[in-house]
Amino acid sequence: MLDQLDVPLSTDCGGDCWGCVGEMQADLGDLESLKKVREEFAQGLRPDWIDPATNG
Ligand SMILES: [Zn+2]
């Protein structure tokens, strides 16, 4: 399933990739992004991500 991601998740991209933008949009309440980010989190791709729904 991982090869469905066309952009590698990177922490050193300048904030321009899905790895960064997706989390940003999810944090801002974008439901589509939140859904994808949650799926990636469940796959272990975002070990440092905190689901906003569980954060307070
Ligand atoms: Zn990035």
N, CA, C, O and the ligand as a Tripos MOL2 file, in Angstrom:
@<TRIPOS>MOLECULE
protein
  225   223    57     0     0
PROTEIN
NO_CHARGES

@<TRIPOS>ATOM
      1 N           0.8300   -1.2030    0.0000 N.3       1 MET1
      2 CA          0.0000    0.0000    0.0000 C.3       1 MET1
      3 C           0.8680    1.2560    0.0000 C.2       1 MET1
      4 O           0.4310    2.3260   -0.4260 O.2       1 MET1
      5 N           2.1020    1.1130    0.4840 N.am      2 LEU2
      6 CA          2.9400    2.2970    0.6210 C.3       2 LEU2
      7 C           3.2540    2.9350   -0.7340 C.2       2 LEU2
      8 O           3.4530    4.1470   -0.8170 O.2       2 LEU2
      9 N           3.2990    2.1270   -1.7910 N.am      3 ASP3
     10 CA          3.6590    2.7010   -3.0810 C.3       3 ASP3
     11 C           2.5280    3.5240   -3.6940 C.2       3 ASP3
     12 O           2.6600    4.0320   -4.8070 O.2       3 ASP3
     13 N           1.4220    3.6560   -2.9720 N.am      4 GLN4
     14 CA          0.3870    4.5750   -3.4280 C.3       4 GLN4
     15 C           0.7820    6.0280   -3.1750 C.2       4 GLN4
     16 O           0.2180    6.9490   -3.7650 O.2       4 GLN4
     17 N           1.7480    6.2160   -2.3000 N.am      5 LEU5
     18 CA          2.2100    7.5690   -2.0220 C.3       5 LEU5
     19 C           3.1890    7.9850   -3.1180 C.2       5 LEU5
     20 O           4.2410    7.3670   -3.2830 O.2       5 LEU5
     21 N           2.8420    9.0230   -3.8570 N.am      6 ASP6
     22 CA          3.7330    9.4370   -4.9340 C.3       6 ASP6
     23 C           4.7860   10.4240   -4.4480 C.2       6 ASP6
     24 O           5.7310   10.7380   -5.1720 O.2       6 ASP6
     25 N           4.6220   10.9150   -3.2180 N.am      7 VAL7
     26 CA          5.6210   11.8140   -2.6600 C.3       7 VAL7
     27 C           6.1570   11.1930   -1.3880 C.2       7 VAL7
     28 O           5.3880   10.9230   -0.4660 O.2       7 VAL7
     29 N           7.4530   10.9610   -1.3140 N.am      8 PRO8
     30 CA          8.0120   10.3790   -0.0930 C.3       8 PRO8
     31 C           7.8160   11.3110    1.0900 C.2       8 PRO8
     32 O           7.9010   12.5330    0.9590 O.2       8 PRO8
     33 N           7.5550   10.7170    2.2450 N.am      9 LEU9
     34 CA          7.4080   11.5280    3.4400 C.3       9 LEU9
     35 C           8.7940   11.9040    3.9480 C.2       9 LEU9
     36 O           9.6070   11.0490    4.2980 O.2       9 LEU9
     37 N           9.0300   13.1880    3.9760 N.am     10 SER10
     38 CA         10.3500   13.6710    4.3570 C.3      10 SER10
     39 C          10.2070   14.7610    5.4030 C.2      10 SER10
     40 O           9.2190   15.4940    5.4270 O.2      10 SER10
     41 N          11.2040   14.8550    6.2640 N.am     11 THR11
     42 CA         11.1990   15.9350    7.2540 C.3      11 THR11
     43 C          12.1380   17.0590    6.8330 C.2      11 THR11
     44 O          12.3330   18.0200    7.5770 O.2      11 THR11
     45 N          12.7150   16.9390    5.6510 N.am     12 ASP12
     46 CA         13.7160   17.9120    5.2200 C.3      12 ASP12
     47 C          13.4150   18.4050    3.8130 C.2      12 ASP12
     48 O          14.2730   18.3460    2.9330 O.2      12 ASP12
     49 N          12.2050   18.8870    3.6040 N.am     13 CYS13
     50 CA         11.7860   19.2570    2.2650 C.3      13 CYS13
     51 C          11.4200   20.7230    2.1810 C.2      13 CYS13
     52 O          11.0520   21.2030    1.1090 O.2      13 CYS13
     53 N          11.5120   21.4490    3.2890 N.am     14 GLY14
     54 CA         11.1110   22.8500    3.2620 C.3      14 GLY14
     55 C           9.6240   23.0410    3.4650 C.2      14 GLY14
     56 O           9.1130   24.1480    3.2970 O.2      14 GLY14
     57 N           8.9210   21.9790    3.8250 N.am     15 GLY15
     58 CA          7.5040   22.0960    4.1360 C.3      15 GLY15
     59 C           6.6100   22.0370    2.9220 C.2      15 GLY15
     60 O           5.4500   22.4430    2.9850 O.2      15 GLY15
     61 N           7.1300   21.5370    1.8180 N.am     16 ASP16
     62 CA          6.4110   21.6200    0.5610 C.3      16 ASP16
     63 C           5.7680   20.3120    0.1270 C.2      16 ASP16
     64 O           5.0110   20.2950   -0.8440 O.2      16 ASP16
     65 N           6.0520   19.2100    0.8290 N.am     17 CYS17
     66 CA          5.5630   17.9190    0.3660 C.3      17 CYS17
     67 C           4.2730   17.5440    1.0820 C.2      17 CYS17
     68 O           3.8630   18.2060    2.0350 O.2      17 CYS17
     69 N           3.6460   16.4860    0.6170 N.am     18 TRP18
     70 CA          2.4120   16.0150    1.2520 C.3      18 TRP18
     71 C           2.6610   15.6660    2.7130 C.2      18 TRP18
     72 O           1.8000   15.8720    3.5680 O.2      18 TRP18
     73 N           3.8540   15.1310    2.9880 N.am     19 GLY19
     74 CA          4.1840   14.7640    4.3610 C.3      19 GLY19
     75 C           3.9950   15.9160    5.3270 C.2      19 GLY19
     76 O           3.5590   15.7240    6.4620 O.2      19 GLY19
     77 N           4.3310   17.1330    4.8640 N.am     20 CYS20
     78 CA          4.1880   18.3190    5.7040 C.3      20 CYS20
     79 C           2.8200   18.9610    5.5160 C.2      20 CYS20
     80 O           2.1280   19.2780    6.4840 O.2      20 CYS20
     81 N           2.4450   19.1470    4.2630 N.am     21 VAL21
     82 CA          1.2080   19.8620    3.9620 C.3      21 VAL21
     83 C          -0.0050   19.1030    4.4930 C.2      21 VAL21
     84 O          -0.9540   19.7020    5.0010 O.2      21 VAL21
     85 N           0.0390   17.7760    4.3690 N.am     22 GLY22
     86 CA         -1.0730   16.9680    4.8460 C.3      22 GLY22
     87 C          -1.3170   17.1520    6.3310 C.2      22 GLY22
     88 O          -2.4550   17.3200    6.7690 O.2      22 GLY22
     89 N          -0.2300   17.1200    7.1080 N.am     23 GLU23
     90 CA         -0.3760   17.3120    8.5530 C.3      23 GLU23
     91 C          -0.8840   18.7160    8.8600 C.2      23 GLU23
     92 O          -1.7040   18.9150    9.7560 O.2      23 GLU23
     93 N          -0.3840   19.6790    8.1020 N.am     24 MET24
     94 CA         -0.7960   21.0660    8.3200 C.3      24 MET24
     95 C          -2.2910   21.2100    8.0880 C.2      24 MET24
     96 O          -3.0110   21.7910    8.9010 O.2      24 MET24
     97 N          -2.7450   20.6670    6.9580 N.am     25 GLN25
     98 CA         -4.1610   20.7690    6.6240 C.3      25 GLN25
     99 C          -5.0170   19.9930    7.6190 C.2      25 GLN25
    100 O          -6.1070   20.4280    7.9910 O.2      25 GLN25
    101 N          -4.5100   18.8400    8.0440 N.am     26 ALA26
    102 CA         -5.2480   18.0480    9.0250 C.3      26 ALA26
    103 C          -5.3940   18.8310   10.3300 C.2      26 ALA26
    104 O          -6.4580   18.8410   10.9490 O.2      26 ALA26
    105 N          -4.3010   19.4880   10.7350 N.am     27 ASP27
    106 CA         -4.3430   20.2770   11.9630 C.3      27 ASP27
    107 C          -5.3080   21.4480   11.8370 C.2      27 ASP27
    108 O          -5.8810   21.9020   12.8280 O.2      27 ASP27
    109 N          -5.4830   21.9330   10.6080 N.am     28 LEU28
    110 CA         -6.3770   23.0590   10.3730 C.3      28 LEU28
    111 C          -7.8240   22.6150   10.2210 C.2      28 LEU28
    112 O          -8.7260   23.4440   10.1020 O.2      28 LEU28
    113 N          -8.0410   21.2930   10.2260 N.am     29 GLY29
    114 CA         -9.4060   20.8050   10.2020 C.3      29 GLY29
    115 C          -9.8800   20.3550    8.8380 C.2      29 GLY29
    116 O         -11.0800   20.1730    8.6340 O.2      29 GLY29
    117 N          -8.9520   20.1680    7.8850 N.am     30 ASP30
    118 CA         -9.3440   19.6700    6.5690 C.3      30 ASP30
    119 C          -9.6450   18.1760    6.6670 C.2      30 ASP30
    120 O          -8.7490   17.3700    6.9160 O.2      30 ASP30
    121 N         -10.8970   17.8210    6.4720 N.am     31 LEU31
    122 CA        -11.3270   16.4450    6.7460 C.3      31 LEU31
    123 C         -10.7000   15.4430    5.7910 C.2      31 LEU31
    124 O         -10.3400   14.3430    6.2110 O.2      31 LEU31
    125 N         -10.5590   15.7940    4.5150 N.am     32 GLU32
    126 CA         -9.9540   14.8760    3.5590 C.3      32 GLU32
    127 C          -8.5000   14.6180    3.9110 C.2      32 GLU32
    128 O          -8.0370   13.4780    3.8750 O.2      32 GLU32
    129 N          -7.7810   15.6800    4.2510 N.am     33 SER33
    130 CA         -6.3790   15.5260    4.6310 C.3      33 SER33
    131 C          -6.2710   14.7370    5.9290 C.2      33 SER33
    132 O          -5.4010   13.8800    6.0780 O.2      33 SER33
    133 N          -7.1620   15.0360    6.8600 N.am     34 LEU34
    134 CA         -7.1330   14.3430    8.1480 C.3      34 LEU34
    135 C          -7.3280   12.8470    7.9510 C.2      34 LEU34
    136 O          -6.6710   12.0330    8.6000 O.2      34 LEU34
    137 N          -8.2310   12.4970    7.0550 N.am     35 LYS35
    138 CA         -8.4890   11.0850    6.7800 C.3      35 LYS35
    139 C          -7.2370   10.3990    6.2300 C.2      35 LYS35
    140 O          -6.8870    9.3000    6.6610 O.2      35 LYS35
    141 N          -6.5640   11.0480    5.2780 N.am     36 LYS36
    142 CA         -5.3570   10.4650    4.6870 C.3      36 LYS36
    143 C          -4.2330   10.3900    5.7050 C.2      36 LYS36
    144 O          -3.5330    9.3820    5.8010 O.2      36 LYS36
    145 N          -4.0690   11.4610    6.4600 N.am     37 VAL37
    146 CA         -2.9980   11.4870    7.4540 C.3      37 VAL37
    147 C          -3.2270   10.3960    8.5060 C.2      37 VAL37
    148 O          -2.2800    9.7590    8.9680 O.2      37 VAL37
    149 N          -4.4770   10.1920    8.8730 N.am     38 ARG38
    150 CA         -4.7860    9.1250    9.8360 C.3      38 ARG38
    151 C          -4.4210    7.7590    9.2700 C.2      38 ARG38
    152 O          -3.8840    6.9100    9.9810 O.2      38 ARG38
    153 N          -4.7130    7.5490    7.9880 N.am     39 GLU39
    154 CA         -4.3610    6.2740    7.3570 C.3      39 GLU39
    155 C          -2.8520    6.0810    7.3630 C.2      39 GLU39
    156 O          -2.3650    4.9870    7.6490 O.2      39 GLU39
    157 N          -2.1150    7.1330    7.0510 N.am     40 GLU40
    158 CA         -0.6570    7.0480    7.0260 C.3      40 GLU40
    159 C          -0.1100    6.8520    8.4320 C.2      40 GLU40
    160 O           0.8600    6.1190    8.6290 O.2      40 GLU40
    161 N          -0.7210    7.4960    9.3920 N.am     41 PHE41
    162 CA         -0.3190    7.3050   10.7860 C.3      41 PHE41
    163 C          -0.5260    5.8540   11.2000 C.2      41 PHE41
    164 O           0.3120    5.2700   11.8870 O.2      41 PHE41
    165 N          -1.6520    5.2760   10.7780 N.am     42 ALA42
    166 CA         -1.9480    3.8820   11.1120 C.3      42 ALA42
    167 C          -0.9500    2.9370   10.4660 C.2      42 ALA42
    168 O          -0.7020    1.8460   10.9800 O.2      42 ALA42
    169 N          -0.3750    3.3500    9.3410 N.am     43 GLN43
    170 CA          0.6250    2.5400    8.6590 C.3      43 GLN43
    171 C           2.0220    2.7800    9.2010 C.2      43 GLN43
    172 O           2.9820    2.1610    8.7450 O.2      43 GLN43
    173 N           2.1390    3.6690   10.1630 N.am     44 GLY44
    174 CA          3.4360    3.9170   10.7830 C.3      44 GLY44
    175 C           4.2820    4.9440   10.0640 C.2      44 GLY44
    176 O           5.4750    5.0760   10.3380 O.2      44 GLY44
    177 N           3.6620    5.6830    9.1290 N.am     45 LEU45
    178 CA          4.4380    6.6460    8.3480 C.3      45 LEU45
    179 C           4.6340    7.9720    9.0650 C.2      45 LEU45
    180 O           5.4990    8.7720    8.7060 O.2      45 LEU45
    181 N           3.8130    8.1870   10.0860 N.am     46 ARG46
    182 CA          3.8940    9.4730   10.7900 C.3      46 ARG46
    183 C           3.9320    9.2190   12.2940 C.2      46 ARG46
    184 O           2.9980    9.5780   13.0120 O.2      46 ARG46
    185 N           5.0050    8.6060   12.7660 N.am     47 PRO47
    186 CA          5.0440    8.2070   14.1790 C.3      47 PRO47
    187 C           4.9650    9.3910   15.1370 C.2      47 PRO47
    188 O           4.5820    9.2170   16.2940 O.2      47 PRO47
    189 N           5.3160   10.5770   14.6840 N.am     48 ASP48
    190 CA          5.3230   11.7370   15.5750 C.3      48 ASP48
    191 C           4.0410   12.5340   15.5140 C.2      48 ASP48
    192 O           3.8580   13.4960   16.2610 O.2      48 ASP48
    193 N           3.1470   12.1290   14.6160 N.am     49 TRP49
    194 CA          1.9130   12.8960   14.4510 C.3      49 TRP49
    195 C           0.9630   12.6370   15.6100 C.2      49 TRP49
    196 O           0.8730   11.5190   16.1170 O.2      49 TRP49
    197 N           0.2620   13.6750   16.0210 N.am     50 ILE50
    198 CA         -0.7480   13.5490   17.0730 C.3      50 ILE50
    199 C          -2.1030   13.9050   16.4800 C.2      50 ILE50
    200 O          -2.3070   15.0080   15.9750 O.2      50 ILE50
    201 N          -3.0160   12.9580   16.5490 N.am     51 ASP51
    202 CA         -4.3490   13.1860   16.0360 C.3      51 ASP51
    203 C          -4.9960   14.3300   16.8150 C.2      51 ASP51
    204 O          -5.1340   14.2330   18.0340 O.2      51 ASP51
    205 N          -5.3930   15.4070   16.1420 N.am     52 PRO52
    206 CA         -5.9820   16.5470   16.8490 C.3      52 PRO52
    207 C          -7.2220   16.1650   17.6420 C.2      52 PRO52
    208 O          -7.5520   16.8290   18.6240 O.2      52 PRO52
    209 N          -7.9100   15.1120   17.2360 N.am     53 ALA53
    210 CA         -9.1110   14.6800   17.9450 C.3      53 ALA53
    211 C          -8.7770   14.0480   19.2930 C.2      53 ALA53
    212 O          -9.6310   13.9660   20.1760 O.2      53 ALA53
    213 N          -7.5330   13.6030   19.4440 N.am     54 THR54
    214 CA         -7.1360   12.9610   20.7010 C.3      54 THR54
    215 C          -6.2350   13.8560   21.5260 C.2      54 THR54
    216 O          -5.7570   13.4560   22.5880 O.2      54 THR54
    217 N          -5.9980   15.0780   21.0370 N.am     55 ASN55
    218 CA         -5.0690   15.9870   21.6980 C.3      55 ASN55
    219 C          -5.8460   17.0340   22.4820 C.2      55 ASN55
    220 O          -6.0020   18.1720   22.0370 O.2      55 ASN55
    221 N          -6.3250   16.6420   23.6360 N.am     56 GLY56
    222 CA         -7.0460   17.5750   24.4710 C.3      56 GLY56
    223 C          -8.5030   17.5920   24.1050 C.2      56 GLY56
    224 O          -9.2830   18.3290   24.7080 O.2      56 GLY56
    225 ZN          7.6960   17.8020    3.7900 Zn       57 ZN57
@<TRIPOS>BOND
     1     1     2 1
     2     2     3 1
     3     3     4 2
     4     3     5 am
     5     5     6 1
     6     6     7 1
     7     7     8 2
     8     7     9 am
     9     9    10 1
    10    10    11 1
    11    11    12 2
    12    11    13 am
    13    13    14 1
    14    14    15 1
    15    15    16 2
    16    15    17 am
    17    17    18 1
    18    18    19 1
    19    19    20 2
    20    19    21 am
    21    21    22 1
    22    22    23 1
    23    23    24 2
    24    23    25 am
    25    25    26 1
    26    26    27 1
    27    27    28 2
    28    27    29 am
    29    29    30 1
    30    30    31 1
    31    31    32 2
    32    31    33 am
    33    33    34 1
    34    34    35 1
    35    35    36 2
    36    35    37 am
    37    37    38 1
    38    38    39 1
    39    39    40 2
    40    39    41 am
    41    41    42 1
    42    42    43 1
    43    43    44 2
    44    43    45 am
    45    45    46 1
    46    46    47 1
    47    47    48 2
    48    47    49 am
    49    49    50 1
    50    50    51 1
    51    51    52 2
    52    51    53 am
    53    53    54 1
    54    54    55 1
    55    55    56 2
    56    55    57 am
    57    57    58 1
    58    58    59 1
    59    59    60 2
    60    59    61 am
    61    61    62 1
    62    62    63 1
    63    63    64 2
    64    63    65 am
    65    65    66 1
    66    66    67 1
    67    67    68 2
    68    67    69 am
    69    69    70 1
    70    70    71 1
    71    71    72 2
    72    71    73 am
    73    73    74 1
    74    74    75 1
    75    75    76 2
    76    75    77 am
    77    77    78 1
    78    78    79 1
    79    79    80 2
    80    79    81 am
    81    81    82 1
    82    82    83 1
    83    83    84 2
    84    83    85 am
    85    85    86 1
    86    86    87 1
    87    87    88 2
    88    87    89 am
    89    89    90 1
    90    90    91 1
    91    91    92 2
    92    91    93 am
    93    93    94 1
    94    94    95 1
    95    95    96 2
    96    95    97 am
    97    97    98 1
    98    98    99 1
    99    99   100 2
   100    99   101 am
   101   101   102 1
   102   102   103 1
   103   103   104 2
   104   103   105 am
   105   105   106 1
   106   106   107 1
   107   107   108 2
   108   107   109 am
   109   109   110 1
   110   110   111 1
   111   111   112 2
   112   111   113 am
   113   113   114 1
   114   114   115 1
   115   115   116 2
   116   115   117 am
   117   117   118 1
   118   118   119 1
   119   119   120 2
   120   119   121 am
   121   121   122 1
   122   122   123 1
   123   123   124 2
   124   123   125 am
   125   125   126 1
   126   126   127 1
   127   127   128 2
   128   127   129 am
   129   129   130 1
   130   130   131 1
   131   131   132 2
   132   131   133 am
   133   133   134 1
   134   134   135 1
   135   135   136 2
   136   135   137 am
   137   137   138 1
   138   138   139 1
   139   139   140 2
   140   139   141 am
   141   141   142 1
   142   142   143 1
   143   143   144 2
   144   143   145 am
   145   145   146 1
   146   146   147 1
   147   147   148 2
   148   147   149 am
   149   149   150 1
   150   150   151 1
   151   151   152 2
   152   151   153 am
   153   153   154 1
   154   154   155 1
   155   155   156 2
   156   155   157 am
   157   157   158 1
   158   158   159 1
   159   159   160 2
   160   159   161 am
   161   161   162 1
   162   162   163 1
   163   163   164 2
   164   163   165 am
   165   165   166 1
   166   166   167 1
   167   167   168 2
   168   167   169 am
   169   169   170 1
   170   170   171 1
   171   171   172 2
   172   171   173 am
   173   173   174 1
   174   174   175 1
   175   175   176 2
   176   175   177 am
   177   177   178 1
   178   178   179 1
   179   179   180 2
   180   179   181 am
   181   181   182 1
   182   182   183 1
   183   183   184 2
   184   183   185 am
   185   185   186 1
   186   186   187 1
   187   187   188 2
   188   187   189 am
   189   189   190 1
   190   190   191 1
   191   191   192 2
   192   191   193 am
   193   193   194 1
   194   194   195 1
   195   195   196 2
   196   195   197 am
   197   197   198 1
   198   198   199 1
   199   199   200 2
   200   199   201 am
   201   201   202 1
   202   202   203 1
   203   203   204 2
   204   203   205 am
   205   205   206 1
   206   206   207 1
   207   207   208 2
   208   207   209 am
   209   209   210 1
   210   210   211 1
   211   211   212 2
   212   211   213 am
   213   213   214 1
   214   214   215 1
   215   215   216 2
   216   215   217 am
   217   217   218 1
   218   218   219 1
   219   219   220 2
   220   219   221 am
   221   221   222 1
   222   222   223 1
   223   223   224 2
@<TRIPOS>SUBSTRUCTURE
     1 MET1         2 RESIDUE 1 A MET
     2 LEU2         6 RESIDUE 1 A LEU
     3 ASP3        10 RESIDUE 1 A ASP
     4 GLN4        14 RESIDUE 1 A GLN
     5 LEU5        18 RESIDUE 1 A LEU
     6 ASP6        22 RESIDUE 1 A ASP
     7 VAL7        26 RESIDUE 1 A VAL
     8 PRO8        30 RESIDUE 1 A PRO
     9 LEU9        34 RESIDUE 1 A LEU
    10 SER10       38 RESIDUE 1 A SER
    11 THR11       42 RESIDUE 1 A THR
    12 ASP12       46 RESIDUE 1 A ASP
    13 CYS13       50 RESIDUE 1 A CYS
    14 GLY14       54 RESIDUE 1 A GLY
    15 GLY15       58 RESIDUE 1 A GLY
    16 ASP16       62 RESIDUE 1 A ASP
    17 CYS17       66 RESIDUE 1 A CYS
    18 TRP18       70 RESIDUE 1 A TRP
    19 GLY19       74 RESIDUE 1 A GLY
    20 CYS20       78 RESIDUE 1 A CYS
    21 VAL21       82 RESIDUE 1 A VAL
    22 GLY22       86 RESIDUE 1 A GLY
    23 GLU23       90 RESIDUE 1 A GLU
    24 MET24       94 RESIDUE 1 A MET
    25 GLN25       98 RESIDUE 1 A GLN
    26 ALA26      102 RESIDUE 1 A ALA
    27 ASP27      106 RESIDUE 1 A ASP
    28 LEU28      110 RESIDUE 1 A LEU
    29 GLY29      114 RESIDUE 1 A GLY
    30 ASP30      118 RESIDUE 1 A ASP
    31 LEU31      122 RESIDUE 1 A LEU
    32 GLU32      126 RESIDUE 1 A GLU
    33 SER33      130 RESIDUE 1 A SER
    34 LEU34      134 RESIDUE 1 A LEU
    35 LYS35      138 RESIDUE 1 A LYS
    36 LYS36      142 RESIDUE 1 A LYS
    37 VAL37      146 RESIDUE 1 A VAL
    38 ARG38      150 RESIDUE 1 A ARG
    39 GLU39      154 RESIDUE 1 A GLU
    40 GLU40      158 RESIDUE 1 A GLU
    41 PHE41      162 RESIDUE 1 A PHE
    42 ALA42      166 RESIDUE 1 A ALA
    43 GLN43      170 RESIDUE 1 A GLN
    44 GLY44      174 RESIDUE 1 A GLY
    45 LEU45      178 RESIDUE 1 A LEU
    46 ARG46      182 RESIDUE 1 A ARG
    47 PRO47      186 RESIDUE 1 A PRO
    48 ASP48      190 RESIDUE 1 A ASP
    49 TRP49      194 RESIDUE 1 A TRP
    50 ILE50      198 RESIDUE 1 A ILE
    51 ASP51      202 RESIDUE 1 A ASP
    52 PRO52      206 RESIDUE 1 A PRO
    53 ALA53      210 RESIDUE 1 A ALA
    54 THR54      214 RESIDUE 1 A THR
    55 ASN55      218 RESIDUE 1 A ASN
    56 GLY56      222 RESIDUE 1 A GLY
    57 ZN57       225 GROUP 0 **** ****
